[in-house]
Amino acid sequence: MPIEQQSVHLVAATVGFLSLGLLWLTVLWGTTLRVGWGLTRVRHQTLYGVHQTMALVGLTLGLVHALAQLAVPGGPVHLLDEWVPFTNGEDPLGVGLGVISLETLLALTVSVLLQRMLGYHRWRMLHISAYLAFTLLCGHVLISGSDAQSAGVRLLVAAGWLSTLVLRVATTYRAAALPKLVAERLAARLRGRQVLVNVDPGRCVRFGFCEHEAPEIFQLRGDGRLTYRPAVPTGHVEQVIQAARVCPARAIVLSRPATTVVMSGDPAEV
């Protein structure tokens, strides 16, 4: 390989492995966020900020890796190959998997801007495709990566992919069962009693997930401000509990009115 190709190849390979590592951490971090790990000890914005930052940096490095392939003098990858999957003449499968993976991850990044339009549940279901994209990315590295032919590197890539699969499977039951159990217990305690709602304006990010779950209680106005009924009717308690559970900023607080009030002051003055 000529010295010019070696230099560009070294840059592309280094950036590519850095991108793979950051995207692996992003998937693991997102998986733990599904079940609310750390939300009671760390600010919600901090956890999601770290997740989004790792994803953006990882995707940026992935784009740099793709562009570096075009800079290889006389290289086998052309511009069309990086937009249309499986069109590369020398390595259609490996390059095609990388293209699909990168395009899927870019689409997921754009979907963050459409959370309010999609709704919380549909957006979460769409986000599951991140696991497929990471699987394709690992396949791209194993098939096309000339520096991934050694047994050690292949084992490391396979271990990273397997760790995401194991963590996903291990947290699926917890993610599905725990919030439902908490909601059922809370609904049982509040059933038949008046429930009060308070939304912290400093934490509310106005995605509209609460309106999607309980439109009779929460309404997002055209000017972007949220209006809500502070007293919840008995028939809407479970919907409000669900709205509080899916709120990404944990801005909704439920409470019950006091049943006993102790007045202050000297009894002799009464």
N, C-alpha and C positions, 0 to 999 in steps of 0.2 A: 504494500500500500504506500503511495507517495506521501511525502512529509506533509503536504497540504491537506490531504485526506485524513491523515492520522490526527492532525491538530483539531480539525473540525469534528472528527469522530470522538475524540476525547471529551470535547466540550458537550456534545450531544449526549454521550453516555453518562457523564457525570450529572448533568441536569436531569436526565431521564430517571436515574436512580433516586436522586433527591425528590423528584416529583412523586415517584412511587412510594417512597417512605412517608412523605407528608400526607398523601391521599390515604395511605393505610392508617395513619394516626387519626385522620379525619373520620374515617368509617368507624373505627373503634370508639372514638369520642362521641360520635352521633348515636351509636348503639347504646352507650351507657346513659346518654341523655334521655333516651326513650323511657327508661324506667325511673327517671327522676333522681338518680344517684348524685349526691352532692348539692342538690337544690336547697336543702335545709341549712347548709353551712356556707355556701358561696352564692353571691348575687347571681340571679338568673341572667342578667345582661352579660356578666363576665363569662359564664360558661358558654353561652351561645356566641359571644364575641370571639372566644378562642376557637370554637368550631368553625365559624365562618372565615376567620383569618387563615387558619390552616388550609381550608378548602380553596380559598382564593390564591394563596401563594402556591399551593400544589398544582392548581390548574394553570397558573401563569408559567410555572416551570415546564409543565407539559406542553404548552404552546411554544415555548422557547425550544424545547426538544424537537418538536415537529418542524419548526422553521429551520433549525440547524441542519436537519436532513436535506433541506433544499440547498443549503450552502455548500454541501460537499461537491467539490469539482468532479464532474462526470459521475455523480452518484446515481444509484438505482431508483431513487424516490423523486417523483415529479409532483408538481402542484396539484394535478388532477387526482393523484393517488391519495392525497391528504384530505380530499373533500368527498370523494366517492369511494366507498369500501370495495375491496377485492378487485381493484383495477390495476394494481401494480404487477408488472410482468415477471419479476423475479421472486417476490414473496407475497403473493396475493392474500394468503390466509393471515399471516402474522401482521402485516401492515393493516389489513382490513379490520382485524380485531382492535387494533390500537385506535383506528379512526372512529369506529363505532363507540368505543369506550369514551374517548375524548368528547365526541359530540353529545353523548348522553349526559356526561357530567356538566358540560356547558349548559345544556337544556335545564338540568336540575338547578343550576345556579340562577338562571333567569327566572325559574319558577318561584324563587323567593319573593320576587317583585309582584307575583300574582297570587300571593297567599290569600288575600282578602277575597279575590274573585273566585278562587278555587274552593275555599272553605277548608277548615282544619283537617277533616278526615280524608278528603280527596287529595289534599296536598301530602299528607302523611303516606297514603297509599302510593302516590307517585314517587315518593322518596325511596321506596323499597327498591326501585330500579338502580339505586346507587350500588347495591350489592352485586347486581348483574354487571354493572359497568366496571367495578373493581375486579371481578372475575375475568372479564374480557381483557382488562389491562394486564393482569398477571399472565394470561395466555399470550398476549403480545410480547411481553418480556421474555418468556420462555421460548417462544418460537423464533422471534426476530432478533433478540438481543445477542450480538456476537460475543459480548462480555458475560453472558449468562449461560455459557456452555459448560462451565465447570460444575462439578457435583455440589460444591459448597454453596455457590450462588443459587443454583436451582433449588436446593433444599431450603435456603433462606426465603426465597420467594414463595415456595409452596407452604412453608410454615406460616408466613404472613397471611396468605389467603385462608389457610385452615383456621387460624386464630379468629378471623372475622366470622367465619361460618359457625365455629363453636360458640362464640360469644352471642351471636344472633340467636342460635337455637336455645342457649341457656337462658336468655332473657325474654324469650317470646312468651313463655307461660307467665313469668312474673309481670311482664308489661301488660298482659291481658287480664290477669286475675287480680292483681293487687289494687289497681284503681277501681275496678268493679266492686271488690270487697269493701273498700273504704267508702265508696258511694252508697252501697247498700246499708252499711252501718250508720252512716250519717243520715240517710233518708229515714231509717227506722227511728232514730233519735228525734228527728225534726217533724216526723209525720204527725199531723193533727195540731201542730203548733205554728204560731206566726214566726216567720223567718224574715230577718232584715238583711238587706244587701248594701254593701258599701264598696265603691270602686276607687282605688287609689289613683288619683289623676297623675301622680308623678311616675307611676309604673305602667299605666295603660298605654299601649302602643297603637290602639285603635285598628286592629286587624279585622275585627268584626266576627270573630269566632263565637263570642257570647251571643250575638244576635242570631247566628246560624242555629245555635242550640236552643235558645229561649227567646224567640222574637217577640213574645208578649211582654217580656220584662226589659229587654235591652234593644235599643234602636240607635243605629249609627246615622246621624243626620247628614244632609248633603254637604254641610260645611266642615265635615270631619269630626264634629264633636259627638260624644256619646251621651245619650240620655237613657235613664233607667228608672224603674219603679223601686223605691227603697223598701217597700213592704211587699212580700211575695205571697200571692194567694196560695192556699193549701194545695190546689191541683197542679201547681207549677213548681213545686219544691224540687222534684227530681230533675226537671229540666235545668233549673238554676244550678243545682249541684254539678251536673254535667258541664254546664258552661264554665263554672269555676275550675273544674278539673282540666279542661282543654285550653284555658287561657294561657298563652305562651309566656306572659309576663307575670303570672301569679298576682294579678292586680285585684281580683274579686275576693272579698271577705264576707263570709256569712256569719250571722250571729242571731241570737234570740233576745227578745226584749226582757228586761229585768222583771222578775216576779215579786221582788221585795225591795223596798226603798227605805233606807234608814236616814231620817232627817237629822241634820246637825243643829246645834244650838242648845241653850240652857233650858231644861224643861220648865223652870220657874217663870221664864219669860213668856211661855205659851198661854 
